[in-house]
Amino acid sequence: MRTVLVDTNLLVLLIVGATSRDYIARHKRLTAFIPQDYDVLLHIISDAAVRVTPNILTEISNLAAYIDNLAKRQIFETFQKLISNCLEVYVPSTTAIRRWEFIHLGLTDAAVLEALTNQVVLLTTDLDLFLAAQSAGVSAINFNQLRDRYL
């Protein structure tokens, strides 16, 4: 089984879409996505273990709430399930800030880069994070490049 570290925006898409595909269009933080993106994301991670960091989960907790209260409750129930099924890797902030990318990308992305290994593939929509991962010599997939094939 391969391991994929999925970045924040895509995990928000995963959680919202898993709750209800109709919520994707209603969610204020997912305006760039369509239901087909959710399908492609599911396909990519279907046979993979999903790795996350506490920083990513915190960002998701903040971003997932940008919808009406009824949907928010359902989304957070889905979020609970996702957390239970992910491989959470803790990267101390003092370690993440030592990376040169910290100044440019911030704490969450520096921790993401620190959590990557040769056995883990990064999946992101963030071009700067994607390029930093490539520069660091780890595998990365820019989800936007996949979207270009069907949009």
Secondary structure, 3 states (H helix, E strand, C coil): CEEEEECHHHHHHHHHHHHCHHHHHHCCCCCCCCHHHHHHHHHHHCCEEEEECHHHHHHHHHHCCCCCHHHHHHHHHHHHHHHHHCEECCCCHHHHCCCCHHHHHCHHHHHHHHHCCCCEEEEECCHHHHHHHHHCCCCEEEHHHHHCCCC
